[in-house]
Amino acid sequence: MIKAAERATAGTVLEKVEQFKTVMKDALQDARCPKDAVQFVQNSKNFEHQANGMPDPEIIFRFGNSNALLGYPPWHVNHSEILDLGYHRDVLPSEFVEVLEIYSKIEKRYGK
């Protein structure tokens, strides 16, 4: 069932999970202690940010009744607002504007 869903969504989530497992396995085998593995993961995240050249998303529009992170790694969306819309074929421009207005009223404290 998961593999069928991944084929329908270009396999992004499953591929990322498998890549992450491989990277962590290699890092833990090569690391002298767990602290080294943590540093490796942090360096990987920094590299990914630099390689993509794009900041983390501030807002994510989720269509339909999906509860997934839409292929984003959790560390990319930890400060993102995820706002739900209906099915993408049924969204009216007024509904889209309404969601943008909701987002504009959200207080972003970032831990303050």
Buried (B, 14 or more C-beta within 10 A) or exposed (E): EEEEEBEEEEBEBBEBEEEEEEBBEEBEEEBEEEEEBEEBBEEBEEEEBEEEEEEBBEEBBBBEEEEEBBBBBEEBBEEBBBBEBEEEEEBEEEEEEEBEEEBEEEEEEEEE
